[in-house]
Amino acid sequence: MHLKCTLGALAITLVAACETQKPLPVATLAYSPTQICTPTPDLSEPIPLTSETPTGQIIAQTIVNQETKCLSSDDGPDTPYKLFAIPQATNTASINAGTMLDHIVVPVTVSTLDANGEVVRSYSMNDMVRRGSTQSVLLRPVDEEAYILIQVDPSLIGDAYQIALNSTDFTSDYSYFGKTYAKVYFADPVSPES
């Protein structure tokens, strides 16, 4: 009887172990937008980096997928992008922006834009630093910067990258779809009680 119970418990454990292992997501190596791409970013609806409750930081995480707005190019493929509004508060200390590191990673360029959508500064994946579960740039906004543009870098799509997540090393391909983010740090935030 004891042997049957032990074998039964072992079988349940093995089945449970098999059920918890999910296959890794597959990189998206082609992009077919579901809307018309434009040559310049749409400045009318940026993702806000503000909060009704003053805090020391604000983060906006976004998903890049088939429905994401896109930029057209005369000499390359259409590319998805996310646009964030830089807070105009005088206490904006710094901004951290880039891609989230997960089983799927979207390679990006991060640019700051002025109020007319002209590029002020631009950073490639080579300029970015790994910070925990992100690959990003850390910058101090200057007066003329109004937006952060995070755009997929099609030149890296399909290239292999190696990453360690949760103490596991794995190799995957850069993907058109994945997660991006922007995070604002405020100097001397006003406390909610004031």
DAHU-V864967 format. One record per residue. RES is the residue in three letters. OMEGA is omega as a letter, one per 40 degrees, with the letter a starting at -180 (none if undefined). NEAR is the number of other ideal C-beta (glycine too) atoms within 10 Angstrom. D_FIRST is the distance of its C-alpha to the first C-alpha in whole Angstrom. Layout:
res->RES omega->OMEGA near->NEAR d_first->D_FIRST
res->RES omega->OMEGA near->NEAR d_first->D_FIRST
This chain:
res->MET omega->a near->5 d_first->0
res->HIS omega->i near->6 d_first->4
res->LEU omega->i near->7 d_first->5
res->LYS omega->i near->8 d_first->5
res->CYS omega->a near->9 d_first->6
res->THR omega->i near->10 d_first->9
res->LEU omega->i near->10 d_first->10
res->GLY omega->i near->10 d_first->11
res->ALA omega->i near->10 d_first->12
res->LEU omega->i near->10 d_first->14
res->ALA omega->i near->10 d_first->15
res->ILE omega->i near->10 d_first->17
res->THR omega->a near->10 d_first->19
res->LEU omega->i near->10 d_first->20
res->VAL omega->i near->10 d_first->21
res->ALA omega->i near->9 d_first->23
res->ALA omega->i near->9 d_first->25
res->CYS omega->a near->8 d_first->26
res->GLU omega->a near->8 d_first->27
res->THR omega->a near->7 d_first->29
res->GLN omega->i near->6 d_first->31
res->LYS omega->i near->7 d_first->34
res->PRO omega->i near->6 d_first->37
res->LEU omega->i near->10 d_first->40
res->PRO omega->a near->13 d_first->43
res->VAL omega->i near->11 d_first->46
res->ALA omega->i near->21 d_first->50
res->THR omega->a near->19 d_first->52
res->LEU omega->i near->11 d_first->55
res->ALA omega->a near->8 d_first->58
res->TYR omega->i near->21 d_first->59
res->SER omega->a near->7 d_first->61
res->PRO omega->i near->16 d_first->62
res->THR omega->i near->9 d_first->62
res->GLN omega->i near->10 d_first->65
res->ILE omega->i near->9 d_first->68
res->CYS omega->a near->16 d_first->69
res->THR omega->a near->13 d_first->72
res->PRO omega->i near->8 d_first->73
res->THR omega->a near->12 d_first->73
res->PRO omega->i near->19 d_first->70
res->ASP omega->a near->12 d_first->71
res->LEU omega->a near->15 d_first->72
res->SER omega->a near->6 d_first->72
res->GLU omega->i near->9 d_first->68
res->PRO omega->i near->18 d_first->67
res->ILE omega->a near->17 d_first->63
res->PRO omega->i near->11 d_first->64
res->LEU omega->a near->21 d_first->63
res->THR omega->i near->12 d_first->64
res->SER omega->i near->13 d_first->63
res->GLU omega->i near->5 d_first->64
res->THR omega->a near->9 d_first->62
res->PRO omega->i near->16 d_first->64
res->THR omega->i near->12 d_first->61
res->GLY omega->a near->11 d_first->61
res->GLN omega->i near->14 d_first->60
res->ILE omega->i near->20 d_first->59
res->ILE omega->i near->11 d_first->57
res->ALA omega->i near->18 d_first->57
res->GLN omega->a near->13 d_first->54
res->THR omega->i near->17 d_first->55
res->ILE omega->i near->13 d_first->54
res->VAL omega->a near->26 d_first->56
res->ASN omega->a near->14 d_first->55
res->GLN omega->a near->14 d_first->57
res->GLU omega->a near->11 d_first->59
res->THR omega->i near->20 d_first->60
res->LYS omega->a near->17 d_first->64
res->CYS omega->i near->23 d_first->65
res->LEU omega->i near->20 d_first->68
res->SER omega->a near->14 d_first->70
res->SER omega->i near->12 d_first->72
res->ASP omega->a near->5 d_first->75
res->ASP omega->i near->4 d_first->73
res->GLY omega->a near->10 d_first->70
res->PRO omega->i near->16 d_first->67
res->ASP omega->a near->17 d_first->66
res->THR omega->i near->22 d_first->64
res->PRO omega->i near->25 d_first->62
res->TYR omega->i near->22 d_first->63
res->LYS omega->a near->24 d_first->62
res->LEU omega->a near->22 d_first->65
res->PHE omega->i near->25 d_first->65
res->ALA omega->i near->17 d_first->68
res->ILE omega->i near->21 d_first->69
res->PRO omega->i near->17 d_first->69
res->GLN omega->i near->11 d_first->73
res->ALA omega->a near->15 d_first->72
res->THR omega->a near->8 d_first->74
res->ASN omega->i near->12 d_first->71
res->THR omega->a near->18 d_first->69
res->ALA omega->a near->15 d_first->68
res->SER omega->i near->14 d_first->66
res->ILE omega->i near->24 d_first->64
res->ASN omega->a near->19 d_first->61
res->ALA omega->i near->28 d_first->61
res->GLY omega->a near->27 d_first->59
res->THR omega->i near->26 d_first->55
res->MET omega->i near->19 d_first->52
res->LEU omega->a near->20 d_first->50
res->ASP omega->i near->17 d_first->46
res->HIS omega->i near->17 d_first->45
res->ILE omega->a near->20 d_first->48
res->VAL omega->i near->21 d_first->51
res->VAL omega->i near->28 d_first->55
res->PRO omega->a near->24 d_first->58
res->VAL omega->i near->30 d_first->60
res->THR omega->i near->22 d_first->64
res->VAL omega->i near->26 d_first->65
res->SER omega->i near->22 d_first->68
res->THR omega->a near->24 d_first->70
res->LEU omega->i near->24 d_first->73
res->ASP omega->a near->14 d_first->76
res->ALA omega->i near->10 d_first->77
res->ASN omega->i near->9 d_first->78
res->GLY omega->i near->14 d_first->75
res->GLU omega->a near->12 d_first->77
res->VAL omega->i near->12 d_first->75
res->VAL omega->i near->14 d_first->75
res->ARG omega->i near->15 d_first->73
res->SER omega->a near->14 d_first->70
res->TYR omega->i near->17 d_first->67
res->SER omega->i near->14 d_first->65
res->MET omega->i near->20 d_first->61
res->ASN omega->i near->6 d_first->63
res->ASP omega->a near->13 d_first->64
res->MET omega->a near->20 d_first->61
res->VAL omega->i near->11 d_first->59
res->ARG omega->i near->11 d_first->55
res->ARG omega->a near->14 d_first->54
res->GLY omega->a near->8 d_first->51
res->SER omega->i near->13 d_first->49
res->THR omega->i near->20 d_first->53
res->GLN omega->a near->20 d_first->56
res->SER omega->i near->26 d_first->59
res->VAL omega->i near->23 d_first->62
res->LEU omega->a near->14 d_first->64
res->LEU omega->i near->17 d_first->67
res->ARG omega->a near->10 d_first->70
res->PRO omega->i near->20 d_first->71
res->VAL omega->a near->11 d_first->75
res->ASP omega->a near->7 d_first->78
res->GLU omega->a near->12 d_first->78
res->GLU omega->a near->20 d_first->74
res->ALA omega->a near->19 d_first->73
res->TYR omega->i near->21 d_first->70
res->ILE omega->i near->27 d_first->67
res->LEU omega->i near->23 d_first->66
res->ILE omega->a near->24 d_first->63
res->GLN omega->i near->22 d_first->63
res->VAL omega->i near->29 d_first->61
res->ASP omega->a near->16 d_first->62
res->PRO omega->a near->17 d_first->62
res->SER omega->a near->14 d_first->63
res->LEU omega->a near->19 d_first->60
res->ILE omega->i near->20 d_first->58
res->GLY omega->i near->15 d_first->55
res->ASP omega->i near->12 d_first->56
res->ALA omega->i near->9 d_first->53
res->TYR omega->i near->17 d_first->52
res->GLN omega->a near->8 d_first->49
res->ILE omega->i near->16 d_first->47
res->ALA omega->i near->9 d_first->45
res->LEU omega->i near->11 d_first->43
res->ASN omega->i near->4 d_first->40
res->SER omega->i near->5 d_first->40
res->THR omega->i near->8 d_first->40
res->ASP omega->i near->8 d_first->43
res->PHE omega->i near->11 d_first->43
res->THR omega->i near->8 d_first->46
res->SER omega->i near->17 d_first->48
res->ASP omega->i near->16 d_first->51
res->TYR omega->a near->25 d_first->53
res->SER omega->i near->24 d_first->53
res->TYR omega->a near->24 d_first->56
res->PHE omega->a near->17 d_first->53
res->GLY omega->a near->25 d_first->52
res->LYS omega->i near->17 d_first->52
res->THR omega->a near->28 d_first->56
res->TYR omega->i near->20 d_first->57
res->ALA omega->a near->24 d_first->60
res->LYS omega->a near->20 d_first->60
res->VAL omega->i near->25 d_first->63
res->TYR omega->a near->17 d_first->63
res->PHE omega->i near->19 d_first->66
res->ALA omega->i near->11 d_first->68
res->ASP omega->i near->10 d_first->68
res->PRO omega->i near->17 d_first->66
res->VAL omega->a near->12 d_first->68
res->SER omega->a near->9 d_first->65
res->PRO omega->a near->9 d_first->64
res->GLU omega->a near->4 d_first->66
res->SER omega->none near->5 d_first->69
